[in-house]
Amino acid sequence: MQDSIILRSNSKKMKSFCNNCPVRKTGFFLKLTESQVDRISCIMQPKRYKRGDSIFLDGDKSDHIFAIRSGLIKTFMTTGAGKEQIFNLVVPGNFMGLEATYSDSYSFSAAAITKSEVCFARKEKLLSLLRNNSDMAIEVLKILAAELRQARNQIKDLGLKSARQRVASFLLLPPFFLNFGKKEDRLLNLPLTRQEISELLGLTMETVSRVLSQFQDEGLIKVNRSNIEFLDFQQLFILSE
């Protein structure tokens, strides 16, 4: 992992830090007893990342499992020509790297899109907990199954949806409404650049900009740099289908 800021604290402060973590509200932790949660908290180490910081790279040894406390993380692959294809946006409350639990290396890269806090645990310690707790292991399987469904949906979108449908679907993604600077129901502070949006949607940056301009001309949205005001949710939803 890239040298970022590792947070160090005493056990009492660390427990308070973990108790307020959005990851604790997921099904993975809700199935566990307090003592089991404490055991996981003891093996987790928080770390801060700035925008653009690398968390791990494709091919790195898969020593750690990650949980997102705050911010936004992109997972991506890089082609031989150096072009990135983003295939997931990981938001607070979610895990990352679980698919590498039984492999020697990560099959993708991860980097911070915004200032982020990520907790990490050594893979061997988490595996030890899973071997001794079937409920915990089942929750991990559920997380992996959800990620597989998401990957299938993205493949379907890239193969079947038009550029307008892809951009409309992107604007309606729940992560942006739940986590990033929404001042009111219709105003969104978008944390991704046009380049990052194009890498996520499999479009050129010019196509993304053109479609956003079309949506603005059609009265669906109003764009002001990274701020997007939604003027017609219903029509955007229809376009996304």
N, C-alpha and C positions, 0 to 999 in steps of 0.2 A: 504493500500500500504506500501511496505517496506520503511524504512527510507533511502532515497537516497538524492541527492543534489537538493533541490528546488531552482530554479533561481528566484531571486527577483530583480526588477528593477523599475524605474519610468515609467510612461505611455508613454512618448515620445520614450524611448529606447525600450519599449515593442512593440510599434507599428512598429518600424523598424525591430525588431526581427521577428514579424509575417509577415511583408511584404516579407521577404526573405525565408519564409517557403515553402517547396515543397508541403505541403497540400493545399496551396493557388492556386496551378495550377490544382487541380482536378475539375471535373465537379460539385461537390458539391458547391464549392465556385464561380465558373465561372457563375453560374446562379443567383448569389446574387448581390444586389446593394452594393455600397461602405459602406453605413451606416449599412447595415445588416452584412457585413463582420466585420466591426468594433465592432458590438455588440457581435459577436461570439468571436472575439479576446479578448474582455474584460472579458469573462468568462473562458478563457483558461489559465492554469498555467503550465509553462514548468518545467520539472524535468529531471535530469541526472541520468543514471543508468550505473553501471559497468557490465562487462560480468558476467553472472550468477545471477545477482540481480533479485529477484522476483518482478513482478509488481502487480499481484494479484493471488490468488489461487482458485481452484475449490471450490465452496461453499461459498466464501467470499461474503459479502453483495455488491450488484452491485450499488455502489454510483456514479461511474464515467464512462465517455466515454473518449476514448483516441485517439490521433492523433500522428502518428510517424513522427518526424521531421528529425531524422538521426539515423543511426545504423540498426540493424536487431533484430527483436523480434520473438520468437517462441511461438506458442500457442499449448498446449498439454494437454493430460489427463494421469493420472497415475493409473495403475491397482492395484488391491489389493495386488499383489506380489511386488509392487514398481517399475514396469517397465513403462517407459514413451512411449507414442505414440504421436509423433509430427504430427499435421494435418495441420499446416499452417506456413508459414514464412511471417511475416508482414514487409514490406519495407517502406522507407520514402514516404510520400504522401498518406498513407492509414490510415483508421480508425480502431479501435479495440474496441470491447465491445458493438457495436450497437445492437447486437442481445439480449442483456440483458436489453434493454431500458424498456421493460414492464415486467421484471421478478425481483424477489427480490434478486437473487444471480447469480454469474457467473457459467456457466456450464463447465468451463475449466480453466486451469491455463495459465499464460503468464510470460515469463522471457526473459531477454536480452541475446542474443547470442554474441553481440559485444557491445562495449561502445555505448550508445544510448542516445538520447534526445527525450522525449515523453511529449506531452502536454496533459493535462487532464482537463475536465470540469465536474462539478457536473451534474448528470443526470437530476435533476429537472429543472435546468436552460436551458439545451438544449431542453428538452421537451416543455418548455414554448415558446421557439423560434419556434419550429416545429409547435405548435398549431396555431401560428399566421402567418405562411408562408408556403403556399402549395407547392411552388417550392422547398423549402428546404426539405420538407417532402418527395416529390417525389424522390429527389436525394438520400435520405437515403434508400428508397425502392430499388432504382437501385443498391446501394452498397450491400444491403442484398441479392438481386437476384444474383449478381455476385459471392458473397461468396458461395451461394447455388450451383451454377454451378461448382465452383471450388471443392466443397466437393463431388459432384457427380462424377467429373472426377477422383478425387483421389480414390474414392471407386472402380471405374471401373479399374483404373490402378492396384490397390492392388489385385483385384480379377482376372484380365485377363492377365496382363503382366508378363513376366518372369523376373528373377532377372536382366538379361542383359538389357532388355528393360527399367526396372525401373531406373537403374543406368544411362543409356544413356539419358533418359528423364530428370532426375535430373540435369545432367551436362549442359543441354540446357535450364534450367530454366532462364527466362529473368532477375530476380532479381540480379543474380550474374554478368551478363554482364553489367548491368546498374549501379551498386552501389558499388562493392567491389573490389577495387584494381586491375582493369584490366589495365595492363601497355601498352598493345597493343592488337590488334584484336585477337591474338591467345593465350594470356597468362592470366591466371586467378588465383587470390589469394583467395582460398576457405576459407570462414569464419567458416565453420562447421567442427567439429571433425568427425572421422569415426563413433563414437558412435551416434552422432546426425543424421548423414546421415542414419544410419541403423534404427533409431527410426522414421524418416520421411518416409522411404520407406517400412517399415514392413519387414525388412531383418535382419539377424544377422550381427554383425560387421565383422565377418570372411568372410561372403559372399560378403559384399561390398568391402573389401580389395582384395578378389580373383578376382572379376569382374574388378576392376580397374587395377589389374596386367595383366589380360587377354587383356584388351583394350590397355595397353602399349605394350604388346608382339605383338599385331596385328597391331601396328603402328598407332593407332587412337589418342592416347594421350601420353604425357610424364609427369610422376609424380615426383615431387621433394618436399617432405613433403607436405605443404599446397598449393604449387604452381602446377597448371596443365596447361600444354601447349597443345593446340589443334592442332593436325596434320592432321585430316581428318574430317571436319565438316559434309560433305555429308554422309559419312558412319555412323557417330554417329546418324544423323537424321533418316537414314533408319532403324537403329537398334532400335530407340526409338518408331517406329510405330508399 
